Amino acid sequence: MEEDSAIPKVYFHVDLDAFFASVEQLDHPEYRGKPLIVGGIPGDRRAVVSTASYEARKFGVHSAMPIVKAAQLCPHGIFVRGNYQRYQEKSLEVMEIFQNYSPEVIQMSIDEAFLDLTGTSGIFGSAEETAKRLKKEVLEKTGLTVSVGIASTMYVAKIASGLKKPDGLTIVQDGKEEEFMMSLPLEKLWGCGTKTQERLKAAGLKTIKEIHGKSENLLISIFGKGTGSFLYNAVRGNRDMIFGGEAKNHSISSERTFDFDLTDRTSIDTALMELCMNVLYRMHKEHVRSKTVALKIRYEDFTTVSVQQTSEFPVSNADDLYERCKTLFAKKWTAGRGIRLLGIACQNVEDKSVPVQRSLFASTDEKKAKVEEAIFAMEDKHPELKIRKARLYSKGAK
């Protein structure tokens, strides 16, 4: 054990570039090189942007933005409502590739994952060689590009993966984490939203280096326990921050940290539905079920709340999971506070072959579940079939 603990940790954070938009551009060559906005079309009053292509981002379009605002900023853009089932298929293809590189793949959302490659240099070669091979394999097998960040901490790897998008590769050498962090502008301090940045600047802290020079107690006295401790550790590389650890054994989870704080219920509900679709798809693929649903909310001040509930009957389909999550969300949500992160998990999963109590009458939920399972089974046997779920992003979605 002592020998293992001496081996420097090597984490890859792999992020699919503008994922939903990239899949649409892969399937529709006529969209390539053009500003593409996924999430809704002008006229879908309650729709929000799920992903914007890099061409659209040049106009200021970003995720969680109302479609009506995106249309104002980018009137000549291509707007599509999206095809979540297709995105799940491509995500699964990429995640299966990741499994060939590490026994420990922590999928954080539909388009990002951490890979623990500690001690694998004897198998794959250097971290740089491995990353280049992985990027090449993903491109050749899926047609998609990924950006990779490599570091000895998950937090630094996460930041590194976003620095050279798209198709980027950034490596932070072990022992250079603090030096790397202090080389970044304040805007790159991941998890530090616009409001926190404004508070920092108001306190005279305009750079990461200036934050680094302050004691933890001082930062806590200015910003409070949650934010102060986060800032102190973040500028030092956040060595103790581990993502997804609670979900590796008996849960299937998905979480997402947003580039912009979510405040309105429409964008929140859209994010919840996307997370539910991700979890349900993986549960179907692994042939498991769960009666326990958990929800996590992290607010703009880094305060984190969680809630879970165990029901009499297992989650049966995506709509069922979505409704349970909305109920849990309503119990913990404080309206008006910006949300930095949302996460959901189906805990204590068990194989579907294990006998379980059923209701006396076939419910609509059970029928929906059978339809979903039939679709997944058909697509597994016949990948050329593309059968789609009707309601994904907004009430106006086709």
NORQUILIN-V192469 format. One record per residue. N is the residue number from 1. RES is the residue in one small letter. OMEGA is omega in whole degrees, -180 to 180 (none if undefined). Layout:
BEGIN
N_RES_OMEGA, N_RES_OMEGA
END
This chain:
BEGIN
1_m_-180, 2_e_-179, 3_e_-180, 4_d_-176, 5_s_180, 6_a_-180, 7_i_180, 8_p_177, 9_k_177, 10_v_179, 11_y_168, 12_f_165, 13_h_-176, 14_v_-174, 15_d_175, 16_l_-173, 17_d_178, 18_a_-161, 19_f_-176, 20_f_180, 21_a_180, 22_s_177, 23_v_178, 24_e_179, 25_q_175, 26_l_-178, 27_d_-177, 28_h_-178, 29_p_-179, 30_e_178, 31_y_-172, 32_r_179, 33_g_-178, 34_k_178, 35_p_-176, 36_l_-180, 37_i_-179, 38_v_177, 39_g_-180, 40_g_177, 41_i_177, 42_p_-174, 43_g_172, 44_d_-168, 45_r_-176, 46_r_-176, 47_a_177, 48_v_-180, 49_v_173, 50_s_178, 51_t_174, 52_a_177, 53_s_-179, 54_y_177, 55_e_179, 56_a_-178, 57_r_178, 58_k_179, 59_f_180, 60_g_179, 61_v_179, 62_h_-180, 63_s_-180, 64_a_177, 65_m_175, 66_p_-179, 67_i_-180, 68_v_177, 69_k_178, 70_a_180, 71_a_177, 72_q_-179, 73_l_-174, 74_c_-174, 75_p_-179, 76_h_180, 77_g_175, 78_i_-178, 79_f_177, 80_v_-179, 81_r_175, 82_g_-175, 83_n_-169, 84_y_178, 85_q_178, 86_r_179, 87_y_177, 88_q_180, 89_e_-179, 90_k_176, 91_s_-180, 92_l_178, 93_e_-178, 94_v_-179, 95_m_177, 96_e_175, 97_i_180, 98_f_-179, 99_q_179, 100_n_-176, 101_y_-177, 102_s_174, 103_p_-178, 104_e_177, 105_v_180, 106_i_-180, 107_q_-177, 108_m_179, 109_s_-177, 110_i_-173, 111_d_177, 112_e_179, 113_a_170, 114_f_174, 115_l_176, 116_d_-179, 117_l_179, 118_t_176, 119_g_-178, 120_t_-177, 121_s_178, 122_g_-180, 123_i_-172, 124_f_-173, 125_g_-178, 126_s_179, 127_a_179, 128_e_178, 129_e_-180, 130_t_-179, 131_a_180, 132_k_179, 133_r_180, 134_l_-180, 135_k_180, 136_k_-179, 137_e_179, 138_v_-179, 139_l_-177, 140_e_-175, 141_k_-176, 142_t_-177, 143_g_-177, 144_l_176, 145_t_176, 146_v_173, 147_s_-173, 148_v_171, 149_g_-177, 150_i_180, 151_a_179, 152_s_175, 153_t_179, 154_m_-177, 155_y_-180, 156_v_178, 157_a_179, 158_k_179, 159_i_-176, 160_a_-177, 161_s_-177, 162_g_-172, 163_l_-174, 164_k_-180, 165_k_-7, 166_p_175, 167_d_-175, 168_g_175, 169_l_178, 170_t_-178, 171_i_176, 172_v_-176, 173_q_178, 174_d_-178, 175_g_-178, 176_k_-173, 177_e_-178, 178_e_177, 179_e_178, 180_f_-178, 181_m_-177, 182_m_176, 183_s_-175, 184_l_171, 185_p_-177, 186_l_-178, 187_e_-179, 188_k_179, 189_l_-171, 190_w_-178, 191_g_-179, 192_c_-174, 193_g_-176, 194_t_-178, 195_k_178, 196_t_178, 197_q_178, 198_e_179, 199_r_178, 200_l_-178, 201_k_178, 202_a_178, 203_a_178, 204_g_-180, 205_l_-172, 206_k_-180, 207_t_176, 208_i_180, 209_k_179, 210_e_176, 211_i_-178, 212_h_-177, 213_g_-179, 214_k_179, 215_s_179, 216_e_-180, 217_n_180, 218_l_180, 219_l_178, 220_i_-179, 221_s_-179, 222_i_-169, 223_f_-177, 224_g_-174, 225_k_-175, 226_g_-178, 227_t_-178, 228_g_179, 229_s_178, 230_f_-178, 231_l_-179, 232_y_-178, 233_n_-178, 234_a_-178, 235_v_176, 236_r_176, 237_g_175, 238_n_-174, 239_r_-176, 240_d_-180, 241_m_179, 242_i_-179, 243_f_169, 244_g_-176, 245_g_-177, 246_e_-173, 247_a_-170, 248_k_-170, 249_n_-172, 250_h_179, 251_s_170, 252_i_-172, 253_s_174, 254_s_177, 255_e_-178, 256_r_172, 257_t_-172, 258_f_177, 259_d_180, 260_f_-178, 261_d_175, 262_l_180, 263_t_-178, 264_d_-173, 265_r_-180, 266_t_-180, 267_s_178, 268_i_180, 269_d_177, 270_t_179, 271_a_179, 272_l_180, 273_m_180, 274_e_178, 275_l_179, 276_c_179, 277_m_180, 278_n_-179, 279_v_-177, 280_l_179, 281_y_-180, 282_r_177, 283_m_177, 284_h_-178, 285_k_-179, 286_e_176, 287_h_179, 288_v_178, 289_r_-177, 290_s_174, 291_k_-174, 292_t_179, 293_v_179, 294_a_-180, 295_l_178, 296_k_177, 297_i_172, 298_r_-177, 299_y_-175, 300_e_179, 301_d_177, 302_f_171, 303_t_-177, 304_t_176, 305_v_178, 306_s_-180, 307_v_177, 308_q_-180, 309_q_176, 310_t_-178, 311_s_-179, 312_e_-177, 313_f_-180, 314_p_171, 315_v_-174, 316_s_-178, 317_n_-174, 318_a_179, 319_d_178, 320_d_179, 321_l_180, 322_y_-180, 323_e_178, 324_r_-179, 325_c_178, 326_k_177, 327_t_178, 328_l_-179, 329_f_-179, 330_a_-180, 331_k_-172, 332_k_-174, 333_w_172, 334_t_-177, 335_a_178, 336_g_178, 337_r_180, 338_g_-180, 339_i_179, 340_r_-175, 341_l_170, 342_l_177, 343_g_174, 344_i_179, 345_a_167, 346_c_-171, 347_q_179, 348_n_-178, 349_v_178, 350_e_179, 351_d_-179, 352_k_180, 353_s_178, 354_v_-179, 355_p_-180, 356_v_179, 357_q_179, 358_r_175, 359_s_-177, 360_l_-177, 361_f_179, 362_a_-178, 363_s_176, 364_t_178, 365_d_-178, 366_e_178, 367_k_178, 368_k_-180, 369_a_-180, 370_k_177, 371_v_179, 372_e_-179, 373_e_179, 374_a_179, 375_i_180, 376_f_-180, 377_a_179, 378_m_-179, 379_e_176, 380_d_-179, 381_k_-176, 382_h_-176, 383_p_-179, 384_e_178, 385_l_179, 386_k_-179, 387_i_-169, 388_r_172, 389_k_-171, 390_a_-171, 391_r_-178, 392_l_-170, 393_y_-176, 394_s_-180, 395_k_-180, 396_g_-176, 397_a_177, 398_k_none
END
